[in-house]
Amino acid sequence: MNLLVVILKKEELVTEICKELAEEGVHGGTIIDGMGMASIIEQMDDLPIFGMLKSILADDDENEVVKVMLFVMNDEEMDKARKSIREVVGLDEPNTGIMFALPVSFVEGLGA
């Protein structure tokens, strides 16, 4: 089993991702709101070394809210999910998001 994590900067794609995953047989997951670290750094007044970085970030509206999508799944489901997510999001483009997986040593409560 694996934990597939998707941190999505394009919030508007969540519905399409969920639709594609459901069509591939993935019916369970959790979606939570998050905030990129850049949003926090932008608000800090006591980091003079980041002055230039702050001015760059202040012009970037895309670092406000991110969606964190979490899915526990087996290897076969993960392969299908990764393919679907890549097709919808286009993770090779900048400022879209990241996707990664972690091994899960046990799972309880999935009804399996």
C-alpha positions as CSV (number, residue, x, y, z in Angstrom):
1,M,0.0,0.0,0.0
2,N,1.1,3.6,-0.7
3,L,0.0,7.1,0.3
4,L,-0.2,9.2,-2.9
5,V,0.1,12.9,-2.1
6,V,-0.8,15.6,-4.6
7,I,-0.1,19.2,-3.7
8,L,-2.1,21.2,-6.3
9,K,-1.6,24.9,-7.0
10,K,-4.4,24.9,-9.6
11,E,-7.3,24.6,-7.3
12,E,-9.8,24.7,-10.2
13,L,-8.6,21.2,-11.3
14,V,-9.7,19.4,-8.2
15,T,-13.1,18.5,-9.6
16,E,-11.6,17.2,-12.8
17,I,-9.0,15.1,-11.0
18,C,-11.7,13.6,-8.8
19,K,-13.8,12.7,-11.8
20,E,-10.9,11.1,-13.6
21,L,-9.9,9.1,-10.5
22,A,-13.5,7.9,-10.0
23,E,-13.5,6.7,-13.6
24,E,-10.3,4.7,-12.9
25,G,-11.9,3.1,-9.8
26,V,-10.4,5.3,-7.1
27,H,-13.3,6.3,-4.9
28,G,-11.7,7.4,-1.6
29,G,-9.4,10.2,-0.7
30,T,-9.1,13.3,1.4
31,I,-8.7,16.8,0.1
32,I,-7.5,19.6,2.5
33,D,-6.7,23.2,2.1
34,G,-3.0,24.3,2.5
35,M,-0.8,27.3,2.0
36,G,2.6,27.4,0.3
37,M,5.6,28.4,2.3
38,A,6.1,31.4,0.0
39,S,2.9,32.9,1.3
40,I,4.3,32.9,4.9
41,I,7.7,34.3,3.9
42,E,5.9,37.1,2.0
43,Q,4.3,38.3,5.2
44,M,7.4,38.3,7.4
45,D,8.9,41.7,8.2
46,D,11.9,40.5,10.2
47,L,13.7,38.7,7.4
48,P,15.7,41.4,5.6
49,I,17.8,38.8,3.7
50,F,14.5,37.9,1.9
51,G,13.7,41.5,0.8
52,M,14.2,40.8,-2.8
53,L,12.4,37.4,-2.5
54,K,9.5,39.2,-0.8
55,S,9.2,41.7,-3.6
56,I,9.1,38.9,-6.2
57,L,6.5,37.0,-4.2
58,A,4.3,40.0,-3.7
59,D,3.7,40.0,-7.5
60,D,2.8,36.3,-7.6
61,D,-0.9,35.7,-6.9
62,E,-0.5,31.9,-7.4
63,N,1.0,31.2,-3.9
64,E,-2.2,31.7,-1.9
65,V,-4.1,28.5,-1.4
66,V,-3.1,25.0,-2.4
67,K,-5.1,21.8,-2.3
68,V,-3.5,18.7,-0.6
69,M,-5.0,15.5,-1.9
70,L,-4.3,12.3,0.0
71,F,-5.0,8.8,-1.3
72,V,-4.2,5.4,0.2
73,M,-4.0,2.8,-2.6
74,N,-2.3,-0.3,-3.9
75,D,0.4,-0.2,-6.6
76,E,-2.0,-0.9,-9.5
77,E,-4.4,1.9,-8.4
78,M,-1.5,4.2,-7.9
79,D,-0.2,3.7,-11.5
80,K,-3.6,4.5,-12.9
81,A,-4.1,7.5,-10.5
82,R,-0.6,9.0,-11.4
83,K,-1.3,8.7,-15.1
84,S,-4.7,10.4,-14.7
85,I,-3.4,13.2,-12.5
86,R,-0.5,13.9,-14.9
87,E,-2.9,14.2,-17.8
88,V,-5.2,16.6,-16.0
89,V,-2.6,18.8,-14.2
90,G,0.4,18.8,-16.5
91,L,2.9,18.5,-13.7
92,D,5.8,19.3,-16.1
93,E,4.6,22.9,-16.2
94,P,5.8,25.4,-13.6
95,N,3.5,26.4,-10.7
96,T,1.1,23.5,-11.1
97,G,2.0,21.3,-8.1
98,I,3.9,18.2,-7.1
99,M,3.0,14.5,-6.7
100,F,4.8,11.9,-4.6
101,A,4.1,8.6,-2.8
102,L,5.2,7.2,0.5
103,P,5.0,3.5,1.6
104,V,2.3,2.7,4.1
105,S,3.2,-0.1,6.5
106,F,-0.4,-0.8,7.6
107,V,-4.0,0.4,7.0
108,E,-7.0,0.1,9.2
109,G,-10.5,1.3,8.5
110,L,-10.8,1.1,4.8
111,G,-13.4,-1.6,5.0
112,A,-11.2,-4.1,3.3
